[in-house]
Amino acid sequence: MKSIRFNFLAFFLIFFLIGCQQNTATSKMQYVDSKYKEGQIWSYQTRSNEKESFLTILKVEKEAEGIIIHIAVDSAKIKNPNLKVGYSSSIGHLPFSKEALNKSVTMLISNNNEPPNYLDGYQEWRQAYNKGEAGIFSITVAKAVAYVEETMNK
């Protein structure tokens, strides 16, 4: 059973890295947060080899477990054996608790940017989340990026 869950998670992580479609739908769970807004770009405490990496806020939602902030990560260097160049530079969708994101972000770079394409990845996550088969990250963004890299390279 653990192997099935791991394979399920690995599939979704790889799916998110490959790319997603533009978000044109709105969610009933959409939430207006006092700090995080769709389209914001933030710097964050990166891994040592990714100092230029940044994150974009894709969506903010409120669920029973708290505020969920959906982000994309760009300008990263994630080892990816499935690509010719050997690494991915972005992750299209990662859901975080607000607390974890608060521990990660360092500076707001800009507001009102067009979020990258993420609807397919979000919808896959949302379906799994609604079934209790997916969750949110409660670790820092840097640790989540490292986790994605580790999972992709097993």
N, C-alpha and C positions, 0 to 999 in steps of 0.2 A: 504494500500500500504506500509506503514511504517513497519507493522508487517511482510509482505512478505520479504522486504529488510533485516530486522533483522534476520528472520529465514534463509535467504540465507547466510548472513554473519556468523551466528552461525554454519551453516552446514560446511562452508569452514574452519572456525577456528578449529572445531573439527577434520575435515579431515586432516588438517595440523599437528595436534598434534598426530594423530594416526600413521602417517608415510607415506613415499612416496617412489617412485622408483628412482633408480640411474639416474642421468642426463647423457645421452649419446648423446644428440642432442645439436647443437649450434644454437644460435639465430641470426637473421640478425641484431638485435639491440645490439649485443655484443659490448662492449665499453672498451677501455683500459684507466683506470683512473690512475692519478698520485699517489693516496694514497691507494685506495682499490683494491685488487686483489683476484680473485677466489682462495680459499684455505687458506686464511689468517685466523688466530684465534686471536681475540681481547678480552681483558677484557673491561668491560663497567661499568658505574655507575648503579649498581644493586639495587634491592629492599633490604631492610635491612635483610631479611631472606634468601637471595640467594648470599651471598658474593663470593661463588666459581663459580658462573655462568659465562659463557663466550659465545661469539658468533662467528660463522664462516661465512665468506663471501662465498656465493654460486654463485653469478652471478652479473655482473655489466652491466647495459644497459643505453643507452641514448635515451630519448624520447623527444617529443616536450616540455613537462613540466619540463625537466631537467634530471639529472642523477638519476637512480633508482638502489639502492643497495639491493640485495636480501640476506637475512641472515637466519641462523638457530640459535636457542638459546638452549644451553645445560646446564646441572647441575642446573636447576631451580627447584622450588617447587611450581607448579601450581595446586591449588585445582581442582580436576577432579572427579565429582561424578560418572562418567562412568567407572572408574577403581577400582578394588578391594582395591588397596593400598591407594586410595583416592586422589592421585595427579599424575601429569605428570611431567617428568623431562626435557622434551624438547618440542620445537616447531619447526617443520620441515621446515617452509617457512614463512617469513614475508618480504614484500617489503617496503623499506624506502627511503625517500629523502636523498640525500647526506648531506644536512644541518642537518637533524635530527640525522643522524648517527654521524656526527661530534660532536654534543652536547652530545653524549652518550659514545663513546669509550674513554678509558683512556690509554691503552698501547697495542701495538702489541706484541703478545705472540710468534707467529711463522708464517712462510710462507710455501707455497707449500704443504699444507696438502690436502689429498683427501677429497673433500666436502662430507658431508653425502647425503644420498638419498633424492632427492627433486623433481624430474622431474614431477611426477603426480600432486603434489601440485602447482608447478609452472605453468604447463599447464592449470590447472583449473583456476588459477588466471589470466593467460594471456588471455584465452578466455573471461572471464568476463571483464577484463580490456579493451580489444579491443571493447567490446560492450558498454563500458561506465558504467558497473555495478560494477566495483571494482576500487580501487584507491591504494594509497600508504600512509604509515604512515608518518606524519610530526611532530610527538611527539617523545619523547625519547624512547629508547628501554624498559627501566623500566616501563614507562607508558603504552606502548603497551602490555607488558607482563601482567600488571595489568588489562588492558582492555580485553585481551583474557580470563583471569581467571574470571573476572566479567561476561562476556558473557556466558561462559561455565556453570556458576552456577546460571543462571536465571531460 
